[in-house]
């Protein structure tokens, strides 16, 4: 079964804290997801270590 983690991140546009679900079965991910508050596109870069712990980096479209 795939492990899914809930992570809190801060939107680089509006500054609101949002909760996102991360699929920890993929060791490296790069994707875009809209902010749940302001609907702006957030770039996500996710890495998952050997213990299955995800680290999430977010940035705006222009960074």
MDAnalysis code that builds the backbone (N, CA, C; Angstrom):
import MDAnalysis as mda
import numpy as np

u = mda.Universe.empty(189, n_residues=63, atom_resindex=np.repeat(np.arange(63), 3), trajectory=True)
u.add_TopologyAttr("name", ["N", "CA", "C"] * 63)
u.add_TopologyAttr("resid", np.arange(1, 64))
u.add_TopologyAttr("resname", ["UNK", "UNK", "UNK", "UNK", "UNK", "UNK", "UNK", "UNK", "UNK", "UNK", "UNK", "UNK", "UNK", "UNK", "UNK", "UNK", "UNK", "UNK", "UNK", "UNK", "UNK", "UNK", "UNK", "UNK", "UNK", "UNK", "UNK", "UNK", "UNK", "UNK", "UNK", "UNK", "UNK", "UNK", "UNK", "UNK", "UNK", "UNK", "UNK", "UNK", "UNK", "UNK", "UNK", "UNK", "UNK", "UNK", "UNK", "UNK", "UNK", "UNK", "UNK", "UNK", "UNK", "UNK", "UNK", "UNK", "UNK", "UNK", "UNK", "UNK", "UNK", "UNK", "UNK"])
u.atoms.positions = np.array([
    [0.843, -1.190, 0.000],
    [0.000, 0.000, 0.000],
    [0.882, 1.246, 0.000],
    [0.507, 2.246, -0.772],
    [1.276, 3.487, -0.854],
    [1.044, 4.339, 0.381],
    [2.144, 4.919, 0.862],
    [2.056, 5.812, 2.007],
    [1.775, 7.227, 1.513],
    [0.797, 7.871, 2.132],
    [0.454, 9.248, 1.810],
    [0.605, 10.066, 3.082],
    [1.364, 11.165, 3.003],
    [1.571, 12.052, 4.140],
    [0.873, 13.384, 3.905],
    [0.309, 13.940, 4.945],
    [-0.249, 15.292, 4.895],
    [0.836, 16.255, 5.371],
    [1.111, 17.274, 4.577],
    [2.119, 18.277, 4.921],
    [1.497, 19.657, 4.837],
    [1.900, 20.526, 5.752],
    [1.488, 21.926, 5.701],
    [2.564, 22.723, 4.995],
    [2.171, 23.517, 4.009],
    [3.093, 24.392, 3.286],
    [2.496, 25.792, 3.251],
    [3.342, 26.779, 3.016],
    [2.880, 28.168, 2.926],
    [2.866, 28.580, 1.462],
    [1.736, 29.096, 1.023],
    [1.607, 29.552, -0.355],
    [2.572, 30.712, -0.596],
    [3.386, 30.642, -1.662],
    [4.313, 31.734, -1.949],
    [3.637, 32.998, -2.478],
    [2.354, 32.923, -2.783],
    [1.610, 34.076, -3.289],
    [0.852, 34.798, -2.172],
    [-0.052, 34.071, -1.498],
    [-0.919, 34.714, -0.500],
    [-0.429, 34.530, 0.930],
    [0.521, 33.614, 1.137],
    [1.085, 33.409, 2.463],
    [0.279, 32.503, 3.375],
    [-0.871, 32.028, 2.907],
    [-1.704, 31.149, 3.730],
    [-1.070, 29.768, 3.867],
    [-1.268, 29.151, 5.017],
    [-0.823, 27.783, 5.248],
    [-1.887, 26.845, 4.695],
    [-1.474, 25.906, 3.845],
    [-2.401, 24.939, 3.257],
    [-1.872, 23.537, 3.492],
    [-2.777, 22.581, 3.582],
    [-2.396, 21.186, 3.763],
    [-2.459, 20.473, 2.416],
    [-1.387, 19.764, 2.079],
    [-1.342, 19.005, 0.829],
    [-1.026, 17.547, 1.156],
    [-1.474, 16.646, 0.293],
    [-1.184, 15.226, 0.453],
    [-0.039, 14.843, -0.471],
    [0.948, 14.158, 0.078],
    [2.141, 13.759, -0.652],
    [2.177, 12.237, -0.768],
    [2.324, 11.743, -1.985],
    [2.479, 10.309, -2.240],
    [3.940, 9.953, -2.010],
    [4.219, 9.248, -0.909],
    [5.599, 8.935, -0.534],
    [6.165, 7.711, -1.257],
    [5.415, 7.128, -2.185],
    [5.915, 5.984, -2.942],
    [6.812, 6.414, -4.100],
    [6.823, 7.716, -4.409],
    [7.658, 8.255, -5.488],
    [8.787, 9.054, -4.843],
    [10.055, 8.656, -5.038],
    [11.164, 9.287, -4.317],
    [11.460, 10.737, -4.693],
    [11.137, 11.147, -5.920],
    [11.378, 12.527, -6.334],
    [10.245, 12.975, -7.245],
    [9.653, 14.126, -6.905],
    [8.490, 14.614, -7.647],
    [8.639, 16.102, -7.920],
    [8.148, 16.538, -9.050],
    [8.151, 17.947, -9.435],
    [6.836, 18.200, -10.166],
    [5.962, 19.001, -9.570],
    [4.643, 19.213, -10.171],
    [4.074, 20.559, -9.752],
    [2.952, 20.945, -10.347],
    [2.265, 22.198, -10.051],
    [0.876, 21.876, -9.507],
    [0.516, 22.562, -8.424],
    [-0.804, 22.411, -7.828],
    [-1.299, 23.806, -7.447],
    [-2.553, 24.102, -7.714],
    [-3.107, 25.412, -7.379],
    [-3.319, 25.549, -5.878],
    [-3.089, 26.766, -5.370],
    [-3.354, 27.089, -3.971],
    [-4.843, 26.927, -3.700],
    [-5.181, 26.331, -2.574],
    [-6.575, 26.117, -2.198],
    [-7.258, 27.418, -1.779],
    [-6.461, 28.469, -1.506],
    [-7.021, 29.737, -1.048],
    [-7.110, 30.749, -2.195],
    [-5.969, 31.015, -2.866],
    [-5.943, 32.079, -3.886],
    [-5.928, 31.548, -5.324],
    [-5.844, 30.237, -5.501],
    [-5.899, 29.563, -6.808],
    [-4.682, 29.826, -7.708],
    [-3.617, 30.391, -7.175],
    [-2.406, 30.599, -7.973],
    [-1.616, 29.294, -8.066],
    [-0.874, 29.092, -9.168],
    [-0.137, 27.832, -9.363],
    [1.146, 27.786, -8.535],
    [1.260, 26.782, -7.669],
    [2.432, 26.601, -6.817],
    [3.279, 25.475, -7.401],
    [4.577, 25.720, -7.561],
    [5.519, 24.677, -7.975],
    [5.926, 23.873, -6.749],
    [5.749, 22.571, -6.823],
    [6.140, 21.669, -5.736],
    [7.333, 20.840, -6.176],
    [8.330, 20.738, -5.302],
    [9.437, 19.809, -5.494],
    [9.496, 18.976, -4.223],
    [9.334, 17.669, -4.366],
    [9.241, 16.766, -3.220],
    [10.326, 15.710, -3.326],
    [11.015, 15.470, -2.216],
    [11.942, 14.348, -2.127],
    [11.508, 13.477, -0.958],
    [11.697, 12.169, -1.106],
    [11.348, 11.216, -0.059],
    [12.610, 10.432, 0.283],
    [12.995, 10.437, 1.577],
    [14.217, 9.740, 1.981],
    [13.960, 8.240, 2.142],
    [15.005, 7.509, 2.532],
    [14.901, 6.046, 2.642],
    [13.922, 5.598, 3.715],
    [13.666, 6.464, 4.700],
    [12.724, 6.140, 5.766],
    [11.284, 6.473, 5.382],
    [11.077, 7.006, 4.176],
    [9.737, 7.349, 3.716],
    [9.266, 8.724, 4.154],
    [10.188, 9.553, 4.664],
    [9.832, 10.905, 5.115],
    [9.965, 11.890, 3.954],
    [8.890, 12.617, 3.682],
    [8.869, 13.560, 2.558],
    [9.324, 14.946, 3.001],
    [10.100, 15.592, 2.128],
    [10.474, 16.985, 2.286],
    [9.896, 17.737, 1.105],
    [9.178, 18.822, 1.398],
    [8.458, 19.557, 0.357],
    [9.014, 20.976, 0.250],
    [9.373, 21.383, -0.968],
    [9.793, 22.745, -1.273],
    [8.754, 23.342, -2.217],
    [8.326, 24.566, -1.938],
    [7.354, 25.233, -2.807],
    [7.932, 26.547, -3.298],
    [7.507, 26.950, -4.490],
    [7.936, 28.217, -5.044],
    [6.848, 28.750, -5.973],
    [6.923, 30.056, -6.258],
    [5.977, 30.661, -7.187],
    [6.408, 30.332, -8.617],
    [5.546, 30.622, -9.550],
    [5.815, 30.341, -10.960],
    [7.011, 31.113, -11.477],
    [7.290, 32.288, -10.901],
    [8.356, 33.144, -11.389],
    [9.712, 32.922, -10.710],
    [9.783, 31.995, -9.755],
    [11.058, 31.751, -9.060],
    [11.882, 30.718, -9.766],
])
